[in-house]
């Protein structure tokens, strides 16, 4: 089921005249999205912000901080796999932020391009979030308007992916998945095997479900992964006990692998995109 975001936008702070025209770049991007969606996009405006959204929903995200530790979860409006969300903040002053701009952010569900533009006396801070299956030609056209030099974030050298053996599993049968750790570095990395099968999030029908890992996840041990190689970890999700059991329905499961050691001083934490399957 697709959801359309209903945005609540704050009206406080420095404002602009309500009848002032939108920045030209925003109008051009909206035209591109409008043609692609055949007028099905959602647009919200106030004095300081413009949001263009198509095929979007609210995501609850857990991500690592700068030290690799898992942060407290937060909610963010983002696109489904075919969607896009573009937020533009307007100000008479240049934004002061810790992050370097422009910059790509690669998240667990979608990629985000952040940049700042200046049009006349206004500064525009832009967050453009693209679903993984959003059409590449429309994506490239939007990014051209924003002056981006890349159509996607740079490749992640150490990554985690998950895949299901089947798209549909009979109820009661093993739920066979494979989690793959990829080492794109030029050196060997180490990871604790007790973290190799950590499930971070389980959703049923789009709603989070409480779960308990099997005792085997707590087993100690380290593993090495050579440069430019992969480690495949087979998983049967039936070993995880979840609230209400593995009853028929649509599921999304995301995995996390902590304490990946690179050299003597660098420790990484990586998360997979959610894998989707159905239990019949």
C-alpha positions as a printed NumPy array, in Angstrom:
array([[  0.   ,   0.   ,   0.   ],
       [  1.309,   3.419,  -0.887],
       [  1.071,   6.324,   1.448],
       [  1.094,  10.041,   0.802],
       [  2.714,  12.266,   3.374],
       [  0.662,  14.941,   5.058],
       [  3.22 ,  17.538,   6.111],
       [  2.863,  19.931,   9.042],
       [  5.124,  22.866,   8.324],
       [  6.104,  25.439,  10.931],
       [  5.292,  29.043,  10.224],
       [  7.565,  30.615,  12.876],
       [ 10.797,  32.517,  12.291],
       [ 11.89 ,  34.904,   9.577],
       [  9.328,  34.935,   6.824],
       [  8.905,  36.018,   3.268],
       [  5.937,  37.683,   1.673],
       [  3.31 ,  35.072,   0.899],
       [  2.849,  36.46 ,  -2.594],
       [  6.547,  36.326,  -3.424],
       [  7.234,  33.942,  -6.338],
       [  8.866,  30.613,  -5.603],
       [ 12.538,  30.299,  -6.526],
       [ 12.854,  29.39 , -10.195],
       [ 14.797,  26.192,  -9.456],
       [ 11.955,  24.934,  -7.25 ],
       [  9.402,  25.617,  -9.987],
       [ 11.551,  23.745, -12.513],
       [ 11.959,  20.735, -10.213],
       [  8.237,  20.693,  -9.448],
       [  7.518,  20.661, -13.196],
       [  9.793,  17.613, -13.616],
       [  8.098,  15.733, -10.765],
       [  4.627,  16.786, -11.983],
       [  5.249,  15.334, -15.453],
       [  6.641,  12.077, -14.01 ],
       [  3.798,  11.574, -11.509],
       [  1.053,  12.816, -13.846],
       [ -0.027,  15.305, -11.192],
       [ -0.104,  12.851,  -8.28 ],
       [  2.627,  14.562,  -6.248],
       [  1.895,  16.292,  -2.938],
       [  3.182,  19.848,  -2.403],
       [  3.211,  21.756,   0.896],
       [  4.346,  25.349,   1.266],
       [  4.817,  27.957,   3.947],
       [  6.959,  31.063,   4.348],
       [ 10.162,  29.134,   5.024],
       [  9.773,  25.709,   3.467],
       [  8.563,  23.954,   0.34 ],
       [  8.106,  20.167,   0.275],
       [  7.462,  18.106,  -2.857],
       [  6.577,  14.463,  -2.197],
       [  5.477,  11.467,  -4.21 ],
       [  4.967,   7.885,  -3.002],
       [  6.266,   8.71 ,   0.48 ],
       [  5.744,   7.695,   4.1  ],
       [  7.201,   8.216,   7.566],
       [ 10.232,   6.052,   8.382],
       [ 11.52 ,   5.284,  11.882],
       [ 15.294,   5.094,  11.526],
       [ 18.112,   3.881,  13.761],
       [ 21.549,   4.868,  12.505],
       [ 25.114,   4.961,  13.82 ],
       [ 26.597,   8.157,  15.223],
       [ 30.061,   9.452,  14.282],
       [ 31.648,   6.925,  16.677],
       [ 29.785,   3.998,  15.14 ],
       [ 27.381,   3.609,  18.07 ],
       [ 23.699,   3.111,  17.359],
       [ 21.679,   6.265,  17.944],
       [ 18.225,   6.582,  19.41 ],
       [ 15.654,   6.178,  16.655],
       [ 14.131,   9.166,  14.911],
       [ 11.309,   9.684,  12.418],
       [ 11.826,  11.12 ,   8.947],
       [  9.596,  11.641,   5.912],
       [ 11.087,   9.718,   3.041],
       [ 10.252,   8.026,  -0.239],
       [  9.236,   4.45 ,  -0.891],
       [ 11.293,   2.612,  -3.501],
       [  9.56 ,   4.426,  -6.402],
       [  9.179,   7.784,  -4.67 ],
       [ 10.874,  11.108,  -4.072],
       [ 10.805,  13.764,  -1.33 ],
       [ 12.396,  17.168,  -1.91 ],
       [ 12.556,  19.662,   0.963],
       [ 13.676,  23.25 ,   0.372],
       [ 14.305,  25.604,   3.309],
       [ 14.333,  29.328,   2.464],
       [ 16.34 ,  31.908,   4.376],
       [ 17.875,  35.369,   3.972],
       [ 21.026,  34.05 ,   5.673],
       [ 23.415,  31.297,   4.694],
       [ 22.85 ,  28.106,   6.661],
       [ 25.488,  27.245,   9.259],
       [ 25.773,  23.458,   9.528],
       [ 28.336,  20.874,  10.6  ],
       [ 28.01 ,  18.936,   7.365],
       [ 29.982,  19.86 ,   4.274],
       [ 27.863,  20.842,   1.281],
       [ 27.096,  19.516,  -1.223],
       [ 27.012,  15.984,   0.159],
       [ 25.381,  12.606,  -0.487],
       [ 23.982,  10.676,   2.484],
       [ 23.355,   6.971,   1.973],
       [ 20.682,   5.683,   4.349],
       [ 19.06 ,   2.32 ,   4.976],
       [ 15.971,   3.071,   2.859],
       [ 16.895,   5.845,   0.41 ],
       [ 19.701,   8.189,  -0.665],
       [ 19.698,  11.91 ,   0.16 ],
       [ 21.456,  14.704,  -1.73 ],
       [ 22.03 ,  17.847,   0.374],
       [ 23.122,  21.176,  -1.083],
       [ 22.726,  24.915,  -0.74 ],
       [ 21.878,  27.291,  -3.577],
       [ 21.513,  31.061,  -3.724],
       [ 18.888,  32.811,  -5.804],
       [ 18.708,  36.59 ,  -5.593],
       [ 18.766,  37.414,  -1.86 ],
       [ 17.572,  33.989,  -0.716],
       [ 19.535,  30.927,   0.33 ],
       [ 17.982,  27.533,  -0.412],
       [ 18.993,  24.523,   1.665],
       [ 17.831,  21.431,  -0.247],
       [ 17.391,  17.812,   0.825],
       [ 16.466,  15.619,  -2.135],
       [ 15.601,  12.039,  -1.11 ],
       [ 15.287,   9.412,  -3.826],
       [ 13.862,   5.9  ,  -3.581],
       [ 16.03 ,   3.12 ,  -4.957],
       [ 13.746,   2.522,  -7.957],
       [ 12.949,   6.158,  -8.747],
       [ 13.522,   6.577, -12.522],
       [ 17.166,   7.415, -13.191],
       [ 16.397,   9.901, -15.986],
       [ 14.08 ,  11.985, -13.787],
       [ 16.543,  11.738, -10.907],
       [ 19.371,  12.969, -13.128],
       [ 17.246,  15.86 , -14.446],
       [ 16.409,  16.976, -10.893],
       [ 20.039,  16.738,  -9.81 ],
       [ 21.118,  18.761, -12.842],
       [ 18.842,  21.562, -11.626],
       [ 20.6  ,  21.366,  -8.245],
       [ 24.073,  21.425,  -9.806],
       [ 24.984,  17.914,  -8.613],
       [ 28.013,  16.275, -10.2  ],
       [ 26.949,  12.732,  -9.275],
       [ 23.673,  10.908,  -9.844],
       [ 24.173,   8.701,  -6.761],
       [ 26.316,   8.581,  -3.605],
       [ 29.853,   7.214,  -3.821],
       [ 30.042,   3.448,  -3.311],
       [ 30.27 ,   2.212,   0.268],
       [ 33.475,   0.237,   0.695],
       [ 32.055,  -1.998,   3.45 ],
       [ 28.387,  -2.883,   3.081],
       [ 25.732,  -5.332,   4.211],
       [ 22.967,  -6.708,   2.007],
       [ 20.184,  -9.184,   2.632],
       [ 18.175, -11.338,   0.278],
       [ 15.393, -13.905,   0.619],
       [ 15.553, -17.312,  -1.059],
       [ 11.865, -16.946,  -1.943],
       [  9.463, -14.042,  -2.283],
       [  6.676, -16.054,  -0.635],
       [  7.126, -18.612,   2.179],
       [  4.498, -21.127,   3.318],
       [  3.607, -20.583,   6.983],
       [  5.624, -22.895,   9.254],
       [  8.414, -23.492,   6.731],
       [ 11.965, -22.198,   7.252],
       [ 12.358, -18.537,   6.289],
       [ 15.667, -18.825,   4.46 ],
       [ 17.63 , -15.579,   3.957],
       [ 21.236, -14.767,   3.143],
       [ 23.079, -11.79 ,   4.627],
       [ 26.209, -10.768,   2.694],
       [ 29.056,  -8.664,   4.08 ],
       [ 31.142,  -7.042,   1.332],
       [ 34.699,  -5.835,   1.91 ],
       [ 35.659,  -3.34 ,  -0.803],
       [ 38.774,  -2.181,   1.042],
       [ 42.368,  -3.038,   0.239],
       [ 42.92 ,  -4.584,   3.656],
       [ 41.44 ,  -7.43 ,   5.688],
       [ 38.6  ,  -6.647,   8.07 ],
       [ 37.477,  -8.553,  11.154],
       [ 33.983,  -8.949,  12.546],
       [ 32.562, -10.837,  15.539],
       [ 30.452, -13.789,  14.484],
       [ 28.024, -13.07 ,  17.318],
       [ 27.048,  -9.887,  15.424],
       [ 26.804, -11.535,  12.038],
       [ 23.136, -12.445,  12.438],
       [ 21.795,  -9.429,  14.317],
       [ 18.269,  -8.532,  13.249],
       [ 17.742,  -4.823,  13.849],
       [ 14.136,  -4.361,  12.783],
       [ 11.141,  -6.509,  11.827],
       [  7.997,  -4.982,  10.348],
       [  4.736,  -6.798,   9.641],
       [  2.279,  -4.895,   7.517],
       [  4.508,  -1.837,   7.885],
       [  4.385,  -1.874,  11.716],
       [  7.356,  -2.744,  13.995],
       [  7.143,  -6.1  ,  15.761],
       [  8.933,  -7.025,  18.988],
       [ 11.315,  -9.953,  18.624],
       [ 13.793, -12.089,  20.575],
       [ 17.015, -13.458,  19.005],
       [ 18.055, -17.08 ,  19.351],
       [ 20.721, -17.985,  21.898],
       [ 23.211, -18.792,  19.116],
       [ 23.561, -15.058,  18.353],
       [ 25.389, -14.659,  21.663],
       [ 28.114, -17.146,  20.698],
       [ 31.627, -15.667,  20.773],
       [ 34.158, -15.75 ,  17.939],
       [ 35.779, -13.581,  15.279],
       [ 35.997, -13.957,  11.53 ],
       [ 38.281, -12.402,   8.911],
       [ 37.236, -11.137,   5.494],
       [ 39.93 , -10.676,   2.845],
       [ 40.105,  -7.555,   0.644],
       [ 37.548,  -7.337,  -2.181],
       [ 35.65 , -10.413,  -1.034],
       [ 32.271, -11.338,   0.405],
       [ 31.071, -13.372,   3.372],
       [ 27.65 , -15.003,   3.011],
       [ 25.75 , -15.858,   6.187],
       [ 22.685, -18.137,   5.84 ],
       [ 19.844, -17.321,   8.228],
       [ 16.56 , -18.989,   9.134],
       [ 14.326, -16.296,  10.588],
       [ 12.131, -18.924,  12.205],
       [ 14.808, -19.006,  14.926],
       [ 13.736, -15.516,  15.988],
       [ 10.669, -15.388,  18.218],
       [  8.4  , -12.508,  17.28 ],
       [  5.256, -11.075,  18.805],
       [  2.285, -13.044,  17.505],
       [  4.522, -15.536,  15.693],
       [  5.358, -15.722,  11.995],
       [  1.767, -15.531,  10.857],
       [  0.717, -14.842,   7.243],
       [  1.426, -11.289,   6.145],
       [  3.921,  -8.964,   4.471],
       [  7.258,  -8.564,   6.245],
       [ 10.313,  -6.312,   6.105],
       [ 13.495,  -7.234,   7.958],
       [ 16.699,  -5.2  ,   8.289],
       [ 20.019,  -6.497,   9.645],
       [ 22.905,  -4.752,  11.382],
       [ 26.518,  -5.785,  11.86 ],
       [ 28.501,  -3.973,  14.561],
       [ 32.153,  -3.937,  15.638],
       [ 33.697,  -4.412,  12.196],
       [ 37.391,  -3.702,  12.734],
       [ 39.531,  -2.017,  10.091],
       [ 43.163,  -1.889,  11.166],
       [ 43.819,  -1.071,  14.818],
       [ 41.802,   2.11 ,  15.292],
       [ 38.727,   2.094,  13.041],
       [ 35.478,   0.336,  13.953],
       [ 32.459,   0.293,  11.646],
       [ 28.772,  -0.446,  12.009],
       [ 26.78 ,  -1.23 ,   8.844],
       [ 23.125,  -1.905,   8.204],
       [ 21.347,  -3.622,   5.346],
       [ 18.45 ,  -2.312,   3.332],
       [ 15.231,  -4.073,   4.358],
       [ 14.48 ,  -7.377,   2.686],
       [ 10.812,  -7.934,   1.876],
       [  8.865, -11.2  ,   1.708],
       [  5.408, -12.651,   2.275],
       [  4.309, -15.515,   4.498],
       [  1.226, -17.295,   3.181]])
